[in-house]
């Protein structure tokens, strides 16, 4: 776990929103072909009013930081929060600060 990458990833409000939305995907995303238990399809994130390429960049940053996991099904990529990494990061933050 790279704590600096995580802090940098959390520094942008859209990425924070994405993580909040992924915490309760049933509440924040519309119906998709696959169950949200697999994750949220990348095209669902365009709700934030940003271009698809910008959304992809934010999701890639969260993925590189380990805050989300990805799963490819056919041509679609699904994203889920990485609860284990988030918990370890928060525990370390509480301990160190």
C-alpha positions in Angstrom: 0.0 0.0 0.0 1.4 3.4 -1.1 0.0 5.9 1.4 1.2 8.9 -0.6 -0.7 7.6 -3.7 -3.8 7.2 -1.6 -3.6 10.7 -0.2 -3.0 12.2 -3.7 -6.0 10.2 -5.0 -8.2 11.5 -2.2 -7.2 15.1 -2.9 -9.7 15.5 -5.7 -13.4 16.1 -4.9 -14.6 14.0 -7.8 -12.6 11.0 -6.7 -14.0 11.5 -3.2 -17.5 11.5 -4.7 -16.8 8.4 -6.6 -15.7 6.6 -3.5 -18.8 7.8 -1.6 -21.1 6.7 -4.5 -19.4 3.3 -4.5 -20.1 2.9 -0.8 -23.8 2.6 -1.6 -24.0 1.7 -5.3 -27.7 0.7 -5.2 -28.6 4.1 -3.9 -26.4 6.2 -6.3 -26.4 4.3 -9.7 -29.1 3.3 -12.1 -30.0 -0.2 -13.1 -27.3 -2.0 -15.1 -27.3 -5.3 -16.9 -25.0 -7.0 -14.3 -25.7 -6.9 -10.5 -23.9 -4.2 -8.6 -22.3 -6.8 -6.5 -19.9 -7.2 -9.3 -19.2 -3.5 -9.2 -20.4 -0.4 -11.0 -19.9 -0.2 -14.8 -17.6 2.5 -15.8 -20.3 4.2 -18.0 -22.4 4.8 -14.9 -19.9 7.4 -13.6 -20.6 9.9 -16.2 -23.3 11.2 -13.9 -20.8 13.7 -12.5 -21.1 15.7 -15.7 -17.5 15.1 -16.8 -16.3 13.7 -20.1 -15.8 9.9 -20.3 -12.0 10.4 -20.7 -11.9 12.5 -17.5 -14.0 9.9 -15.6 -11.6 7.2 -16.8 -8.6 9.2 -15.6 -10.2 9.5 -12.1 -11.0 5.8 -12.0 -7.5 4.9 -13.1 -6.0 7.1 -10.3 -8.2 5.4 -7.7 -7.3 2.0 -9.1 -3.5 2.7 -9.1 -3.9 3.9 -5.4 -5.6 0.6 -4.6 -8.8 2.3 -3.5 -10.9 0.5 -6.1 -10.7 -2.9 -7.8 -11.7 -3.6 -11.3 -13.3 -6.5 -13.1 -13.7 -6.9 -16.8 -16.8 -8.6 -18.2 -16.7 -8.5 -22.0 -16.1 -5.0 -23.1 -17.2 -3.5 -19.8 -15.1 -2.7 -16.7 -16.7 -2.7 -13.3 -15.4 -0.9 -10.2 -15.8 -1.6 -6.5 -14.3 0.0 -3.4 -11.4 -1.9 -2.0 -12.6 -2.0 1.5 -9.6 -3.8 2.8 -7.1 -1.2 1.5 -9.4 1.6 2.8 -9.6 0.1 6.2 -5.8 -0.5 6.5 -5.1 3.1 5.3 -7.6 4.6 7.8 -6.2 2.5 10.6 -2.7 3.6 9.8 -3.8 7.2 9.6 -5.4 7.0 13.0 -2.3 5.4 14.5 0.2 7.8 12.9 -1.6 11.0 13.3 
